Structure formats: structure tokens, C-alpha cells
Amino acid sequence: MNTAAINSYSADILQGLGAISGNEAALARVAKYVRRVVKEQEKDPTLMTEEEFFAMLERGEEEYRQGKTKQINTVEELNTFLNSL
């Protein structure tokens, strides 16, 4: 997480909201867009919490210990694996 970028975006958003604070129609459009972005983010299967990420790593480590994983040693093996997905 890039805190400086997040702070910059937050400042831009708040400044923009201040500029349109008297325009009900513009605020309604912003609110509609924000709701849409939030809904899209909730549906994104690639997003995970820090806890979910580390749990995934632990599952992978356990599978490796049990011999349930396959080592890929060459680019050709990687391409074969990726093409099989």
C-alpha cells in the first residue's frame, strides 16, 4: 500500500467534493459512481485481506510439504502448465 498516493487521492477527492458541494446533481453523480466502484471491488475475486493472503501461503506451504505441488524447472514446463489452465 502506497500511503503517499492514498493520501494524495484522498486530498484530491475531498477538494473536488468541496468544489461541487453546492451542486446536488453533481454530488448525486459522484455518490452513484462511488457506490458502483465499491460494488465492483466487492465482486473482485483477486482482492483479499492480509489474513486471507497469509492463509493462502500457509496452505501452499502445507501442500508443498505433503508433496501435492509440482516444481517447474524450465520455461517450457511453465508454458505447458499455463496453457493447461
N, C-alpha and C positions, 0 to 999 in steps of 0.2 A: 504494500500500500504506500503510495507516494503522498505523504501528508501535505507537502507544499502544494502539490497540484490540487488536492482536495480542498485545501483552504482557498486557493485561487478561484476554483469553480464555485465554491460556496459564496465567496465575496461577489463574484460576477452575478450569480443568481439573485442574491439579496439586493444588489444595486439595481438590477433590472426590474425586480419586483417593486422596488421603491419608485422607480421611474414610471411604472404603469399603475401604481396603487390607486389612482383615481378613476381608472378605466375598467368598469365592471366587465365589459365584453372581453377585453384583453386578459384580465385575471381569470375569467371562466375558461378561456382557451388554454392558458398555462396550467390550470388545475386539471383540465381534461388530459393534456399531454403528460403531466406528471403521473396521473392515475394509470395511463397506458404504459408508461415506462416501468412503473412498479409491477404491473401485471405481467409484462414481458419478462422481467427479471425473476419473478416467482416461478415462471414456467421454464426457465433456462436450466436444463439438466447438467450443464457444465459448471454451474456455480455450486460451491459447497462451503460450509463453515470450516473454520480451522480444526475443530474437533472431528468433523467428517473426513477431512483430508488426512489427519494423522491416523484415524481408524483405518482408512483405506491402505495406508502404508503398512500398518501393523498386519492387516490381513494378507497383504502381498508378501511380507516377510515370513509369515507363518506358512503360506503356500510354498514358498521357496524352501523352507526347512523340511517340508513334507515331500519335496520332490515333485510338486504339481506344476512347476514352471519349466519353461524351455529357454535355454540360453541361445541367443542369436549371435553368431560369431562373424558373419560376413554380411556385406551389403546385399548380396543375392538372397541370403536367408531372410533378411529383413524385408526385402521387396516381395518375396514369396509370401511371407506372413501377412504383410499389409494388403496384398492383393487378395488374400483369402478372406479378408473381413467383409 
